[in-house]
Amino acid sequence: MQTGRSLRKYLNEYLRRIEGVRRLSANTVKSYSKDIQQFIDFCEQHKIEEPGQINENTVRLFLLYLTEQEIERKSISRKLSALRGFFRFIKSEGGIKVNPLYQIKNPKAKKTLPDTLGDNFIEDIFGILDKQKNEKDKLLYKVIFDLLYGCALRVSELCNLELNDVDLQARTVRVFGKGAKHRIVPLGEKTIATLKEYLNSIGYDSQKFLLNKNGTKIYPRFVQRIVKKYISMVSDIKNNNPHTLRHSAATHMLDRGADLLAVKEILGHENLSTTQIYTHVSVERLKKTYKTAHPKS
């Protein structure tokens, strides 16, 4: 069905809708935009510019292209999810009669358990940081590790924290997470001590919280660089990124008998099934311990 409205025009309208009406985060909108634009680029290479020209076979050819590009199945599933929403929007606008992704299923996910760090890694990193001469950098880096691991925060959540989000008296931090949802995460004794030391060094007169040496708010790439540097000094783990600290926090809590629902709330997961992956990690760790330590193993 020819409507005269191009895929790119529909995309611009869709992005405005999910940002303005559905209030999705800027990062989510950017991710959707990138995935859908990749599909539109593919269509244009095949002389397809309008949604009425697209059918199930078009989508399957796109999936074949992604597979040939060795795109991971998890990424392909994410792209399909973005496209489903996009074509639902086009259908609601009268641009198509049938969603071309109606019969398309996600590829079966390859089950991989997240990498986690050992129980004492944070003490090892703090030991290295204590030898650093620059006091402000030392305190900032400690807070970064303490919040990413101690509170199981995402990098974006860490960078967006403001001073009034941290309540030392109530021993909590208010986190603005995925889906524009707030959650309250408890602070441990050691984390509170680190935060007090850091706050005393910067003062309490700014709404900004985590500041780099230029006095500006820290950003994700800065955090990733710091985390990778220090994790690589205490571990040979392959995934030495900030999210590994979150994985480690969840696994360590469950290892020590934490309630699964409580861990779900701390992590800010929408579904319990997302949190349940960490129970598998804990079981694998138990098996490894048994194998190395039990005389009957």
C-alpha positions in Angstrom: 0.0 0.0 0.0 1.5 3.3 -1.1 0.8 6.1 1.3 3.3 8.7 0.2 4.9 8.8 3.7 8.4 7.5 3.7 9.9 5.2 6.4 12.1 8.0 7.5 9.2 10.3 8.0 7.4 7.7 10.0 10.6 7.2 12.1 10.8 10.9 13.0 7.2 10.8 14.1 7.7 7.6 16.1 10.7 9.0 17.9 8.8 12.1 18.9 6.0 9.9 20.1 8.1 7.6 22.3 10.1 10.5 23.7 7.2 13.0 24.3 4.3 10.7 25.1 5.8 7.5 26.4 8.6 9.5 28.1 11.3 6.9 27.3 14.8 7.9 28.3 17.1 9.6 25.8 19.4 6.6 25.8 16.5 4.3 24.9 15.2 6.6 22.2 18.7 6.8 20.7 19.1 3.0 20.8 15.7 2.5 19.0 16.6 5.2 16.5 19.9 3.5 15.6 18.3 0.0 15.2 15.4 1.2 13.1 17.7 3.4 10.9 19.8 0.3 10.2 16.7 -1.4 8.9 15.7 1.6 6.8 19.2 1.8 5.3 18.9 -1.9 4.4 15.5 -1.2 2.8 16.7 1.7 0.8 19.5 -0.3 -0.6 16.8 -2.6 -2.0 14.8 0.3 -3.4 12.2 0.2 -0.6 11.2 3.5 0.9 7.6 3.1 2.0 6.1 0.8 4.7 3.6 -0.6 2.2 6.4 -2.2 0.2 7.7 -4.2 3.2 6.5 -7.8 3.9 7.7 -10.7 6.0 10.2 -11.7 3.4 11.9 -8.2 3.6 12.4 -8.7 7.4 13.8 -12.2 6.9 16.3 -10.9 4.4 17.3 -8.3 6.9 17.8 -11.0 9.5 19.9 -13.0 7.1 22.0 -9.8 6.5 22.5 -9.3 10.3 23.6 -13.0 10.7 26.1 -12.6 7.9 27.5 -9.6 9.7 28.0 -11.8 12.7 25.6 -9.7 14.9 25.0 -11.4 18.2 21.6 -13.0 18.7 20.9 -10.8 21.7 21.4 -7.7 19.5 19.2 -9.1 16.8 16.4 -9.7 19.3 16.8 -6.1 20.5 16.6 -4.8 16.9 13.4 -6.9 16.2 11.9 -5.5 19.4 12.5 -1.9 18.1 11.1 -2.8 14.7 7.9 -4.4 16.2 7.2 -1.1 18.1 7.9 0.9 15.0 5.6 -1.1 12.7 2.8 -1.1 15.4 3.0 2.7 15.3 2.9 2.7 11.4 -0.2 0.4 11.5 -1.9 2.6 14.1 -1.3 5.5 11.7 -2.9 3.6 8.8 0.4 3.1 6.9 0.0 -0.7 6.8 -2.7 -3.3 7.3 -0.5 -6.1 8.6 2.6 -5.8 10.8 5.4 -7.6 8.7 7.0 -8.8 12.0 3.8 -10.6 13.1 5.2 -14.1 12.4 8.8 -13.3 13.0 10.3 -14.8 16.2 13.4 -13.8 18.1 16.4 -16.0 17.6 16.9 -18.4 20.5 19.2 -16.6 23.0 22.6 -18.2 23.7 22.6 -18.8 27.4 25.7 -17.2 28.9 26.2 -16.5 32.6 27.6 -13.0 33.5 31.2 -12.8 34.6 31.7 -11.9 38.3 34.6 -10.8 40.4 35.9 -12.5 43.6 34.6 -11.6 47.0 37.6 -9.5 48.0 38.2 -7.6 44.8 36.9 -4.3 46.2 39.4 -4.4 49.1 42.2 -5.1 46.7 41.2 -2.1 44.5 40.9 0.2 47.6 44.3 -0.9 48.7 45.7 0.3 45.3 43.8 3.5 45.5 45.1 4.3 49.0 48.6 4.5 47.6 47.5 7.2 45.1 48.9 10.7 45.9 46.0 12.7 44.4 43.5 12.8 47.3 40.5 14.0 45.3 41.0 11.4 42.5 41.3 8.7 45.2 38.1 9.7 46.9 36.2 10.0 43.6 37.3 6.6 42.4 36.4 5.0 45.7 32.9 6.5 45.5 32.5 5.2 41.9 33.4 1.7 42.9 31.4 1.8 46.1 28.2 2.9 44.3 28.6 0.7 41.3 29.2 -2.4 43.4 27.8 -1.5 46.9 24.5 -0.2 45.4 24.6 -2.2 42.1 24.0 0.9 40.0 24.1 1.2 36.3 26.7 3.6 34.8 24.0 6.0 33.6 22.4 6.0 37.1 25.7 6.7 38.7 26.5 9.7 36.4 23.1 11.2 36.9 23.1 11.2 40.7 22.6 14.6 42.3 23.6 15.7 45.8 20.0 15.6 47.1 19.6 12.0 45.9 22.0 10.9 48.7 20.6 10.8 52.2 23.3 9.8 54.6 20.9 10.2 57.6 18.4 7.7 56.1 21.3 5.7 54.7 19.7 5.5 51.3 20.3 6.8 47.7 17.5 7.7 45.3 18.2 6.3 41.9 16.6 7.4 38.6 16.6 4.2 36.6 15.4 2.7 33.4 11.9 3.6 32.2 12.1 6.9 34.0 11.5 5.1 37.3 12.9 6.0 40.7 13.9 3.5 43.3 15.5 3.7 46.8 18.7 1.7 47.4 20.2 1.2 50.9 23.7 2.3 51.7 26.1 0.1 53.7 28.3 1.3 56.5 31.5 1.3 54.4 29.8 3.1 51.6 28.5 5.8 53.9 32.0 6.3 55.3 33.4 6.7 51.8 30.7 9.1 50.8 31.2 11.3 53.9 34.9 11.6 53.2 34.2 12.5 49.6 31.5 15.0 50.4 33.7 16.7 53.0 36.3 17.2 50.2 33.9 18.8 47.7 31.6 20.6 50.1 27.8 20.5 50.2 27.0 23.7 48.2 26.6 22.1 44.8 23.7 20.2 43.4 26.1 18.2 41.3 27.4 15.1 43.0 30.2 13.2 41.3 32.6 15.7 39.8 35.8 15.2 37.8 38.9 17.4 38.3 37.5 20.1 36.1 34.5 20.4 38.4 32.1 19.0 35.8 29.8 16.0 36.1 31.4 12.7 35.3 30.2 10.9 32.2 29.9 7.1 31.3 33.1 6.9 29.2 35.1 8.4 32.1 33.7 5.8 34.5 34.3 2.9 32.1 38.0 4.0 31.7 38.5 4.1 35.5 36.8 0.8 36.2 38.6 -1.1 33.5 42.0 0.3 34.6 41.6 -0.8 38.3 39.8 -4.1 37.7 42.6 -5.2 35.3 45.0 -4.5 38.1 43.3 -7.1 40.5 41.7 -9.6 38.1 42.2 -11.1 34.6 38.5 -11.2 34.1 37.6 -10.6 30.4 34.6 -8.3 31.0 36.3 -5.7 33.1 33.5 -3.1 32.6 31.3 -1.3 35.1 28.3 -3.7 34.5 30.5 -6.5 35.9 30.4 -4.7 39.2 26.6 -4.8 39.1 26.7 -8.5 38.2 29.1 -9.2 41.0 26.9 -7.3 43.6 23.8 -9.3 42.7 25.7 -12.7 42.7 27.4 -11.9 46.0 24.1 -11.0 47.7 22.5 -14.2 46.6 25.5 -16.2 47.6 25.0 -14.9 51.1 21.3 -15.8 51.2 19.6 -12.6 50.1 16.0 -12.8 49.1 15.5 -12.8 45.3 12.7 -10.2 45.4 14.8 -7.9 47.5 17.7 -8.2 45.0 15.3 -7.5 42.2 14.2 -4.2 43.9 17.8 -3.1 44.5 18.7 -3.8 40.9 15.6 -2.1 39.6 14.6 -4.9 37.3 11.2 -4.9 35.7 10.8 -8.7 35.7 11.9 -11.3 38.2 13.2 -13.5 35.4 15.9 -10.9 34.7 17.1 -11.3 38.3 16.9 -15.0 38.3 20.0 -15.3 36.0 22.1 -14.6 39.1 20.7 -17.6 40.9 22.3 -19.7 38.1 25.6 -17.9 38.7 25.4 -18.7 42.4 24.7 -22.4 41.7 27.7 -22.5 39.3 29.9 -21.0 41.9 28.7 -23.6 44.5 29.5 -26.4 42.0 33.0 -24.9 41.4 33.6 -24.7 45.2 32.4 -28.3 45.6 34.5 -29.6 42.8 37.7 -28.0 44.2 37.2 -28.5 47.9 35.0 -31.6 48.5 36.9 -34.9 48.9 34.1 -36.8 47.1 34.1 -34.5 44.1 
